[in-house]
């Protein structure tokens, strides 16, 4: 079973990832992982943190000579900004000199942000200093998820299964319904948008929000191709792939809705306009539409997997909302700390990574979990069985 845990704070020494259940014999492309991390940092409207950090993975175990050994993989991503936070984010107790106390006090936060984990987290964990909550709840943590997802993508690619994300909406600006996304096109601009006209309008909208001290959300789409039929299962609720994907994507900071295929539009369409008719052509089952988004009954059906995620506007704003100080109980303006105006493109990269982890786990469940040779043999045998079934 593929699983991973992350650790680390936004301004701590590093982010750390432990990945368990990786089979042996798979080539791990370090440059590819670092490129995925770089993609997470790209985006028109990103804040000053992206100028400080250039994320690179340090793989400490589980990979030898670029090939997985079957052991747990441990990864570290250093936070370069920690150099400026050594005293306020020290894991050890620090000497209470006047200078140190000043550095710590300057970083204390008691005025909470509406829409952030600040309030509920401070109450749940009984914290007087909200920094103990925001450091971990920060979207900085998603760099660790992208690293884990990039490992999963490296393995899926060796079975010719590949996916990518692109932005389909920022604020009120949407891409054209006729726009066809491909990975090469979206990587040609800093919003990961396939529609050039929409791209320019999105930039103008982001500029306007920045001038007003506001932030913007949006929607991303993730597409995975060449998935085999039958990943996931219909037999138990917790094995349904659509539910697992929705949970993984919904867990990303600021994501408030997840759709698969036609998504929310199924509510307004009749059956004949919703379900994808099937035809047998040259020994293959084909469909003219993919409203199901590649999933039926909790299982992949051979069509492209299509997932959409809606991200809310970032709650840290230069012109803050009214809030309260949890220490003094006074009415104040919410805390502002260095932030993005828009991070929708990054959300897509993170969602792609999270979906990759779910797909790899389902793939291993079906085709083996120990080594590349076993998995590849089982996969090729399964494809041959499908070929013969529809001859």
C-alpha positions in Angstrom: 0.0 0.0 0.0 1.4 3.4 -1.0 1.1 6.0 1.7 3.0 9.1 2.8 3.3 11.5 5.7 4.6 15.0 5.7 6.2 17.0 8.5 7.6 20.5 8.9 6.5 24.1 9.3 6.4 27.0 6.8 9.4 28.8 8.4 11.0 25.8 10.0 14.3 24.1 9.0 12.7 21.9 6.3 9.8 19.9 5.1 10.1 16.2 5.4 8.3 13.3 3.6 8.2 9.6 4.4 6.8 7.4 1.6 6.0 3.8 2.4 5.0 1.0 0.1 7.1 1.9 -2.9 7.9 -1.2 -5.0 11.5 -1.9 -6.0 13.0 -1.6 -9.4 11.5 1.8 -10.5 13.6 4.5 -12.0 13.3 7.8 -10.1 14.0 10.9 -12.1 15.3 13.6 -9.7 15.2 16.3 -12.3 11.5 15.5 -13.0 10.6 15.7 -9.2 12.4 19.1 -9.0 10.6 20.3 -12.1 7.3 19.4 -10.5 8.3 21.5 -7.4 9.3 24.3 -9.7 5.8 24.1 -11.4 4.2 24.6 -8.0 6.1 27.8 -7.5 5.2 29.3 -10.8 2.2 31.5 -11.2 1.3 35.1 -12.0 0.2 36.6 -8.7 2.5 34.6 -6.5 4.1 36.4 -3.5 7.6 37.1 -2.3 8.2 33.6 -0.8 8.6 32.2 -4.3 11.6 34.5 -4.9 13.3 33.1 -1.7 12.7 29.4 -2.1 13.9 27.3 -5.0 12.7 23.9 -3.9 14.9 20.8 -4.4 14.5 17.3 -3.0 17.1 15.6 -0.9 16.3 11.9 -1.1 17.8 10.2 1.9 16.7 6.6 1.7 14.8 4.1 -0.4 16.6 4.9 -3.7 20.0 3.6 -4.7 21.7 4.6 -8.0 18.4 6.2 -9.0 16.3 3.0 -8.6 13.9 2.2 -5.8 14.9 -0.5 -3.4 11.5 -1.3 -1.8 12.4 0.4 1.4 10.6 3.6 2.7 11.7 6.7 0.8 12.6 9.7 3.0 12.8 13.2 1.4 13.8 16.6 2.7 13.1 20.0 1.2 15.1 22.7 2.9 13.4 26.1 3.7 16.0 28.7 2.8 14.0 31.3 4.7 14.7 29.5 7.9 17.9 31.5 8.1 15.8 34.5 9.1 13.7 32.5 11.6 16.3 30.6 13.6 15.3 32.2 16.9 11.5 32.5 16.6 11.2 29.0 15.1 13.8 27.2 17.2 13.0 23.7 18.2 15.1 24.0 21.3 14.6 26.4 24.1 16.4 29.7 23.6 18.2 32.0 26.0 15.9 34.7 27.1 18.1 37.7 26.2 16.5 41.0 25.3 17.3 40.5 21.6 15.9 37.0 21.5 12.7 37.9 23.3 12.2 40.7 20.9 12.6 38.4 17.9 10.1 35.9 19.3 7.6 38.6 20.3 7.7 40.2 16.9 6.6 36.9 15.3 3.8 36.2 17.8 0.3 36.4 16.3 -3.0 36.7 18.2 -5.2 38.5 15.6 -6.8 35.7 13.5 -7.7 35.6 9.8 -11.3 34.7 8.7 -11.2 31.8 6.4 -7.9 30.4 7.8 -7.2 27.5 10.2 -6.1 30.2 12.8 -9.3 30.3 14.9 -10.4 26.6 15.1 -6.8 25.4 15.4 -5.9 27.8 18.2 -9.0 26.7 20.1 -8.6 23.0 19.4 -4.9 22.9 20.4 -5.2 25.5 23.1 -2.6 27.9 21.7 -2.2 31.5 22.7 0.2 32.2 19.8 -1.5 31.5 16.5 1.9 31.0 14.8 1.8 27.4 16.3 -1.2 26.8 14.0 -0.5 28.8 10.9 3.1 27.4 10.5 1.7 23.9 9.8 -1.6 24.8 8.2 0.2 27.0 5.6 0.1 25.9 2.0 3.9 25.7 2.2 3.2 22.1 3.2 2.0 21.3 -0.3 5.6 21.3 -1.5 6.0 18.0 0.4 2.8 16.7 -1.3 4.1 17.5 -4.7 7.4 15.7 -4.0 5.4 12.6 -2.9 3.1 12.9 -5.9 6.1 13.3 -8.3 7.5 9.9 -7.0 4.1 8.4 -7.8 4.1 10.1 -11.3 7.6 8.7 -12.0 6.2 5.2 -11.4 3.0 5.7 -13.4 4.9 7.1 -16.3 6.7 3.7 -16.6 3.3 2.3 -17.5 2.7 5.1 -19.9 0.1 6.7 -17.5 0.6 10.5 -17.4 -1.4 13.4 -16.2 -1.2 17.2 -16.0 -3.2 20.1 -14.6 -4.3 23.4 -16.1 -6.2 26.5 -15.0 -9.7 26.8 -16.3 -10.9 29.8 -14.3 -9.6 32.6 -12.1 -12.2 34.8 -10.5 -14.9 35.4 -13.1 -12.7 34.7 -16.1 -13.0 31.3 -17.7 -11.3 29.6 -20.6 -13.2 29.1 -23.8 -15.4 26.0 -23.9 -13.7 25.1 -27.2 -10.2 25.3 -25.7 -8.3 22.0 -25.9 -5.6 21.7 -23.2 -2.3 20.0 -23.7 0.7 19.9 -21.5 3.0 21.7 -23.9 0.7 24.7 -24.3 0.0 25.2 -20.6 3.7 25.2 -19.8 4.3 28.2 -22.1 2.9 30.7 -19.6 3.1 31.4 -15.9 -0.6 30.7 -15.2 -0.7 27.2 -16.8 -3.6 28.3 -19.0 -4.2 26.9 -22.4 -6.4 29.8 -23.6 -4.2 32.8 -24.6 -7.1 35.3 -24.5 -8.3 34.1 -21.1 -4.7 34.3 -19.9 -4.4 38.0 -20.6 -7.8 38.7 -19.0 -6.8 36.7 -15.9 -3.6 38.7 -15.5 -5.5 41.9 -15.6 -7.9 40.6 -13.0 -5.0 39.6 -10.8 -3.4 43.0 -11.2 -6.6 44.7 -10.2 -7.0 42.5 -7.1 -3.4 43.2 -6.0 -3.9 46.9 -6.4 -7.0 46.6 -4.1 -5.2 44.5 -1.5 -7.6 41.6 -2.3 -7.0 38.0 -3.4 -8.6 35.6 -6.0 -9.6 32.0 -6.3 -10.4 29.9 -9.3 -10.8 26.4 -10.7 -8.3 23.9 -12.1 -8.7 20.7 -14.2 -6.6 17.6 -13.9 -6.5 15.1 -16.7 -4.9 11.6 -16.6 -4.6 9.5 -19.8 -4.1 5.8 -20.5 -5.5 4.4 -17.3 -6.5 0.8 -17.4 -10.1 -0.3 -16.9 -11.0 -1.4 -13.4 -8.8 0.6 -11.0 -10.9 1.0 -7.8 -13.9 -1.0 -6.9 -17.7 -0.8 -6.5 -17.9 -3.4 -3.7 -17.2 -1.1 -0.7 -17.6 2.6 -0.1 -14.0 3.1 0.9 -12.7 1.4 -2.2 -14.5 3.7 -4.7 -11.9 5.6 -6.7 -14.0 8.7 -7.1 -14.4 9.0 -3.3 -10.7 8.5 -2.7 -9.8 11.1 -5.3 -12.3 13.6 -4.0 -10.9 13.2 -0.4 -7.3 13.6 -1.6 -8.0 16.7 -3.6 -10.4 18.2 -1.0 -7.7 17.9 1.6 -5.6 20.6 -0.2 -5.5 23.9 1.5 -8.2 26.3 0.2 -10.0 23.7 -2.0 -13.8 23.9 -1.4 -15.2 21.7 -4.1 -14.2 18.7 -6.3 -15.9 17.6 -9.5 -15.4 14.6 -11.7 -16.3 14.7 -15.4 -19.5 16.7 -15.9 -19.5 17.5 -12.2 -22.2 19.8 -10.9 -23.7 20.1 -14.3 -25.2 16.6 -14.0 -28.0 18.2 -11.9 -29.4 20.0 -14.8 -29.1 17.4 -17.5 -31.3 14.4 -18.4 -29.9 10.9 -18.7 -29.5 11.0 -22.4 -27.4 14.1 -22.1 -25.3 12.7 -19.2 -24.3 9.2 -19.9 -21.6 8.2 -22.4 -22.9 5.9 -25.2 -20.6 2.9 -26.0 -19.6 1.5 -29.3 -17.4 -1.5 -30.3 -14.8 -0.5 -32.9 -11.8 -2.5 -34.1 -11.9 -4.6 -31.0 -12.1 -1.7 -28.6 -14.9 -0.1 -26.6 -15.1 3.6 -27.6 -17.3 6.6 -26.6 -18.1 9.9 -28.2 -18.3 11.7 -24.9 -16.7 11.5 -21.5 -19.2 13.1 -19.2 -18.4 10.5 -16.5 -14.8 11.8 -16.4 -13.4 8.3 -16.7 -15.1 6.8 -13.7 -18.2 4.7 -13.4 -19.3 2.9 -10.2 -16.1 4.0 -8.4 -13.9 2.4 -11.1 -11.8 3.6 -14.1 -13.6 2.8 -17.4 -10.8 3.3 -19.8 -11.5 7.0 -20.7 -9.5 9.9 -19.6 -9.8 10.7 -15.9 -11.0 14.3 -15.6 -11.1 16.0 -12.2 -11.9 19.7 -11.4 -11.1 21.5 -8.1 -12.3 24.9 -7.0 -10.0 26.9 -4.8 -11.2 29.8 -2.6 -9.4 33.1 -2.5 -6.5 33.2 -0.1 -7.5 34.5 3.3 -4.4 36.5 3.9 -5.1 40.0 2.4 -3.2 43.3 2.4 -6.5 45.0 3.1 -7.6 42.7 5.9 -11.1 41.7 7.1 -12.5 42.5 10.5 -11.6 39.9 13.1 -10.8 39.6 16.8 -7.6 39.3 18.9 -7.9 36.0 20.8 -5.7 37.3 23.6 -7.3 40.7 24.3 -10.8 39.9 22.8 -10.6 43.3 21.0 -12.1 43.9 17.6 -9.1 44.3 15.2 -8.1 43.8 11.6 -6.9 40.3 10.6 -3.2 39.5 10.5 -1.3 40.0 7.3 1.9 38.2 6.5 3.6 37.9 3.2 1.1 36.2 0.8 0.0 35.5 -2.7 -2.6 37.4 -4.6 -3.5 34.3 -6.6 -2.2 30.7 -6.3 -4.6 28.8 -8.5 -2.0 27.5 -10.9 -0.1 26.0 -7.9 -3.3 24.4 -6.6 -3.5 22.5 -9.9 0.0 21.1 -9.6 -0.7 20.0 -6.0 -4.0 18.4 -7.1 -2.3 16.5 -9.9 0.2 15.2 -7.3 -2.5 14.1 -4.9 -4.4 12.3 -7.6 -1.2 10.5 -8.7 -0.8 9.1 -5.2 -4.4 7.7 -5.3 -3.9 6.3 -8.8 -0.7 4.6 -7.9 -2.2 3.0 -4.8 -5.1 1.6 -6.9 -2.7 0.4 -9.6 -0.6 -1.4 -7.1 -3.7 -3.0 -5.5 -4.5 -4.5 -8.9 -1.2 -5.3 -10.4 1.2 -6.0 -7.4 3.1 -4.1 -4.8 6.5 -5.6 -4.5 8.6 -5.0 -7.6 8.6 -3.6 -11.1 8.9 -7.0 -12.9 5.9 -8.5 -11.1 3.7 -5.4 -11.7 4.7 -5.1 -15.4 4.1 -8.8 -16.1 0.7 -8.6 -14.5 -0.2 -5.4 -16.3 0.8 -6.8 -19.7 -1.2 -10.0 -19.0 -4.3 -7.9 -18.1 -4.0 -5.8 -21.3 -3.8 -9.1 -23.3 -6.9 -10.4 -21.6 -8.8 -7.2 -22.5 -7.6 -7.4 -26.1 -8.9 -11.0 -26.5 -12.2 -10.2 -24.8 -13.2 -7.8 -27.5 -11.6 -9.4 -30.5 
